[in-house]
Amino acid sequence: MAYQNTVTRAVALKLLHAAALSRRTLHIIGPPGNGKSSLVAQFASEINRPLVLFRTSTKLPEDAGGYMSPDNARGVVNALPLAALARICDEGCVFFIDEAINGSLAVRAGLLQIMDERRIGDRALHPDTVVVLASNPEAQSTGGAAQSLPEINRQIIVHLEADIESFKAWLGDTADKASSATWADFARDVRITLDSAPNLWTAEPSEGAEISGEGWASSRAWHIAIDTCAALIDAGCSMDGAEISATLCGVLGSSVGTAYRSILKLRGKLPSVSQITADPKGARMPDGIDAEVASLAVIAAVARKAPNAAWVYANRLSGEMKLAAANLCNGFPLDSTADFHKDAQLVRNTLVANLNAAKLAK
């Protein structure tokens, strides 16, 4: 269903910053796994504030409204927050209320005070605390219930449009900062694969997914797959092993998991990074379009190590794959002191011109 308040990830991020300045509550709605939580985490990182999670489906009314604490000396009873939530009153935080429509009505009633009065129990939220809600659409929520009018009238509600380009950018940025080389390599591999096979990513669960129990290749599912496969490889499991196959199919669904598994198998028949680096003109070429798609990840790895060799090898691919490889190589400057510089420069000039022409044609 199309909504007038559907926004991209970039627009949602701007709205989060505006909500922080205006001290208003932004409610982000989107299907499971489309990047709502990672968006809020990115926002918290950008404004350098701690992220405090409140998952409504696991909370009691007192968690949102405050616990009664008698003050005998004054003859009053105070409503005080849990220790974990006192933080949003003591310092500026991003208070992330996840699964917002999955809590009981009593819990959600308590959240009204947080959104409207910026208080939890008898304590005021810190002036720099930002309140953000996220939820799945009602039809895709476990036990979710439609919001009441008082709730709706206290929020800026937007529907987040999942965006494969944003997810690929996130994979690249996170891989560059990752402490695990295995994780980084796997993330880069997925990003490059999605460049040529975008059908291996999806924003919405397939029809009947809840009945079949099949996973779907959302941004979150790919993140889970990368985490688990990298851990399996670090533990000594083979890329060809049953563990990797079961993980991919169990997280991404049988169709996508099998397709990506086939791409990984094809990479085993391709020349290694060191072989292409040493002899980009003579290293064996991929056989068929599927193998060429699989080769892109290898070429990207060569480009990080020896960009001259990557350009020369990329030029040996067929039509569109040649341009896809050139697009990858273009992020790495040529090395005038290394082998194959003259050949690489000629190839680069030709392919970059073709890339630019293709972009203008679009």
C-alpha positions in Angstrom: 0.0 0.0 0.0 1.3 3.5 -0.9 1.2 6.2 1.7 1.7 9.9 1.2 4.0 9.9 4.2 6.3 7.2 2.8 9.9 8.4 3.1 13.4 7.1 2.1 16.0 6.3 4.7 17.8 9.6 4.0 14.6 11.6 4.5 13.8 9.7 7.7 17.2 10.5 9.1 16.6 14.3 8.5 13.2 14.0 10.2 14.9 12.4 13.2 17.3 15.3 13.5 14.3 17.7 13.2 12.5 15.7 15.9 15.5 16.1 18.2 15.5 19.9 17.7 11.7 20.3 18.2 11.5 17.7 21.0 8.8 15.9 19.2 8.2 12.1 18.7 8.8 10.4 15.4 7.1 7.1 14.8 8.7 5.0 12.0 6.6 2.2 10.5 7.9 -0.5 8.2 7.9 -4.2 7.5 10.1 -6.5 9.6 13.8 -6.2 8.8 13.7 -3.1 6.6 16.2 -1.2 8.7 14.2 0.8 11.2 16.4 -0.2 14.2 19.7 0.3 12.3 18.4 3.8 11.2 17.8 4.8 14.8 21.2 3.4 15.8 22.8 5.4 13.0 21.0 8.6 14.2 22.1 8.0 17.8 25.7 7.7 16.6 25.4 10.8 14.5 24.3 13.0 17.5 26.6 11.1 19.8 24.0 10.1 22.4 23.5 6.7 24.0 20.7 4.5 22.7 18.2 3.3 25.3 15.9 0.6 24.1 12.3 0.1 25.3 10.6 -2.9 23.7 6.9 -2.5 24.5 6.0 -6.2 24.0 8.1 -7.2 27.0 7.1 -4.3 29.4 4.7 -3.8 32.3 2.5 -0.7 32.7 4.8 0.5 35.6 7.8 0.3 33.3 6.3 3.1 31.2 4.4 5.0 33.9 6.8 4.6 36.9 6.8 2.4 40.0 5.2 3.7 43.2 7.8 4.6 45.8 6.5 5.8 49.2 8.3 8.9 50.7 7.3 8.5 54.4 9.1 11.6 55.5 7.0 13.8 53.2 3.9 11.6 53.3 3.7 11.2 49.6 4.1 8.5 47.0 6.4 9.1 44.0 6.2 7.4 40.7 9.8 6.6 39.7 11.3 5.0 36.6 13.3 1.8 36.5 17.0 2.3 37.0 17.6 1.6 33.3 15.2 4.3 32.3 16.4 6.8 34.8 19.2 7.4 32.3 16.9 9.2 29.9 16.1 11.6 32.7 19.7 12.1 33.8 21.3 12.6 30.5 20.4 13.2 26.8 19.7 9.9 25.1 17.9 8.5 22.2 14.9 6.7 23.8 13.9 4.1 21.3 10.5 2.6 21.8 10.5 -0.5 19.6 7.5 -2.6 18.7 5.4 0.4 19.7 2.0 -1.1 18.9 2.8 -4.5 20.4 2.5 -3.5 24.1 -0.6 -3.8 26.2 -3.0 -0.9 26.2 -1.9 -0.1 29.8 1.8 0.1 28.7 0.9 2.3 25.7 -1.2 4.6 28.0 2.0 5.1 30.0 3.9 6.0 26.9 1.5 8.8 26.2 2.9 10.8 29.1 6.4 10.2 27.8 5.5 11.5 24.3 3.2 14.3 25.4 4.6 15.6 28.7 8.1 14.2 28.3 7.9 12.6 31.7 8.3 9.1 33.0 6.5 8.8 36.3 7.2 11.9 38.3 10.6 12.6 36.6 11.1 14.8 33.6 13.0 13.6 30.6 16.4 15.3 30.0 15.9 18.2 27.6 18.3 16.5 25.1 16.5 13.1 25.2 14.9 12.3 21.8 11.9 9.9 21.8 11.6 7.7 18.7 9.0 5.0 18.1 9.2 2.1 15.6 6.7 -0.6 14.7 5.7 -3.0 12.0 2.4 -2.5 10.2 -0.5 -3.9 12.2 -1.0 -6.8 9.8 2.7 -7.8 10.2 2.9 -7.5 13.9 2.6 -10.3 16.5 -0.3 -9.3 18.7 -0.2 -5.7 17.4 -3.2 -3.5 17.8 -4.1 -0.3 15.9 -3.1 2.9 17.5 -5.6 4.9 19.4 -6.5 8.5 18.4 -4.6 9.9 21.4 -1.5 8.1 20.3 -1.7 9.1 16.7 -2.2 12.7 17.6 1.0 12.9 19.6 3.4 11.7 16.9 4.9 12.4 13.5 4.2 9.2 11.6 6.1 8.1 8.6 6.4 4.9 6.6 10.0 3.9 5.9 10.7 2.8 2.4 13.3 0.1 2.3 16.2 1.0 0.0 18.7 -1.5 -1.4 21.1 1.3 -2.2 21.1 2.5 1.4 21.7 -1.1 2.5 24.6 -1.5 0.2 26.1 1.7 1.3 25.7 0.6 4.9 27.4 -2.7 4.1 30.4 -0.9 2.6 30.7 1.7 5.4 30.4 -1.0 8.1 32.9 -3.3 6.4 35.5 -0.5 6.3 35.1 -0.1 10.1 34.7 -3.8 11.0 37.1 -5.3 13.4 36.7 -8.8 11.9 38.3 -9.2 8.5 36.1 -12.2 7.8 33.0 -10.2 8.5 34.3 -7.3 6.3 35.0 -9.7 3.4 31.6 -11.3 3.6 29.8 -8.0 3.8 31.7 -6.6 0.8 30.9 -9.8 -1.1 27.2 -9.4 -0.4 27.3 -5.7 -1.4 29.0 -6.5 -4.7 26.7 -9.4 -5.4 23.6 -7.2 -4.9 25.0 -4.8 -7.4 24.5 -7.4 -10.2 21.7 -9.4 -8.6 19.4 -7.0 -6.8 16.7 -9.7 -6.9 18.5 -11.3 -4.0 17.3 -8.6 -1.7 13.7 -7.8 -0.8 11.9 -5.2 1.3 8.7 -7.1 2.0 8.0 -10.7 3.3 6.7 -13.0 0.6 3.0 -13.8 0.6 2.3 -16.6 2.9 5.7 -16.3 4.7 4.1 -16.4 8.1 2.3 -19.7 7.3 5.3 -21.3 5.6 7.9 -20.1 8.1 10.2 -19.1 5.3 12.6 -16.3 5.8 13.0 -13.5 3.3 16.1 -11.5 2.2 15.5 -8.3 4.0 18.3 -6.0 5.1 18.2 -7.5 8.6 18.2 -11.0 7.3 21.3 -10.4 5.3 22.9 -8.8 8.4 22.1 -11.9 10.4 23.4 -14.1 7.6 26.7 -12.2 7.4 27.2 -12.3 11.1 26.6 -16.1 11.4 28.5 -17.1 8.2 31.5 -15.0 9.3 31.5 -16.7 12.7 31.2 -20.2 11.1 34.2 -19.4 8.8 36.2 -18.1 11.7 35.4 -21.4 13.6 36.9 -23.4 10.8 33.8 -24.3 8.7 34.2 -24.6 5.0 32.5 -22.2 2.6 31.2 -25.4 0.9 29.9 -26.9 4.2 26.4 -27.7 5.2 26.6 -25.1 8.0 26.9 -22.2 5.5 24.2 -23.6 3.3 21.8 -24.1 6.2 22.4 -20.6 7.5 21.8 -18.9 4.2 18.6 -20.8 3.4 17.4 -20.6 7.0 17.7 -16.9 7.2 17.2 -15.7 3.6 14.7 -18.3 2.5 15.4 -21.3 0.3 15.3 -19.5 -3.0 17.7 -16.7 -2.2 19.8 -18.8 0.0 20.4 -21.4 -2.7 21.0 -18.7 -5.3 23.7 -17.0 -3.2 25.2 -20.3 -2.3 25.6 -21.1 -6.0 27.4 -17.8 -6.5 29.8 -18.7 -3.6 30.4 -22.1 -5.2 31.2 -20.5 -8.5 33.9 -18.4 -6.8 35.7 -21.6 -6.0 36.3 -22.1 -9.7 37.6 -18.6 -10.3 41.3 -17.5 -10.2 42.4 -16.2 -6.8 43.3 -12.6 -5.9 47.0 -13.4 -6.0 46.7 -15.1 -9.5 44.9 -12.1 -11.0 47.3 -9.7 -9.3 50.3 -11.5 -10.8 48.9 -12.1 -14.3 45.7 -10.1 -15.1 46.1 -10.8 -18.8 46.5 -14.5 -18.5 44.5 -15.5 -15.4 41.6 -17.7 -16.4 38.3 -16.1 -17.1 34.8 -16.9 -15.6 32.7 -19.2 -17.8 29.2 -17.8 -18.3 27.2 -14.9 -16.9 26.7 -16.4 -13.4 30.4 -16.9 -13.0 31.0 -13.4 -14.2 28.7 -12.1 -11.5 30.6 -14.2 -9.0 33.9 -12.8 -10.2 33.0 -9.2 -9.3 33.7 -9.8 -5.6 37.2 -11.2 -6.5 37.9 -8.2 -8.8 36.9 -5.9 -6.0 39.3 -7.6 -3.7 42.1 -7.3 -6.3 41.2 -3.6 -6.7 41.9 -3.0 -3.1 45.3 -4.6 -3.3 46.4 -4.0 -6.9 44.1 -1.6 -8.8 46.1 -1.7 -12.0 45.7 -5.5 -12.3 42.0 -5.2 -11.5 41.4 -2.8 -14.4 43.3 -5.0 -16.8 41.4 -8.1 -15.8 38.0 -6.3 -15.7 38.5 -5.3 -19.3 38.4 -9.0 -20.3 34.8 -9.5 -19.1 31.8 -9.3 -21.3 29.6 -6.2 -22.0 27.6 -5.2 -18.9 29.8 -7.2 -16.5 32.8 -5.2 -17.8 31.0 -2.0 -16.8 29.9 -3.4 -13.5 33.6 -4.3 -12.7 34.7 -0.9 -13.9 32.3 0.7 -11.5 33.9 -1.2 -8.7 37.5 -0.5 -9.8 36.7 3.2 -10.2 36.8 3.6 -6.4 40.5 2.8 -6.3 43.2 5.1 -7.8 45.8 3.7 -10.2 49.3 3.1 -8.9 51.8 4.7 -11.3 54.7 2.8 -9.7 53.2 -0.6 -10.0 53.0 -3.2 -12.8 50.5 -2.8 -15.7 50.0 0.9 -15.1 50.1 1.9 -18.8 47.6 -0.8 -19.8 45.4 0.0 -16.8 45.3 3.7 -17.6 44.2 3.0 -21.2 41.5 0.6 -20.0 40.3 3.0 -17.3 39.9 5.9 -19.7 37.8 3.8 -22.0 35.6 2.1 -19.5 35.0 5.3 -17.4 33.9 7.0 -20.6 31.5 4.1 -21.3 30.2 4.3 -17.7 29.5 8.0 -18.0 27.8 7.4 -21.3 25.6 4.7 -19.8 24.6 7.0 -16.9 23.7 9.8 -19.3 21.6 7.4 -21.3 19.5 6.6 -18.2 
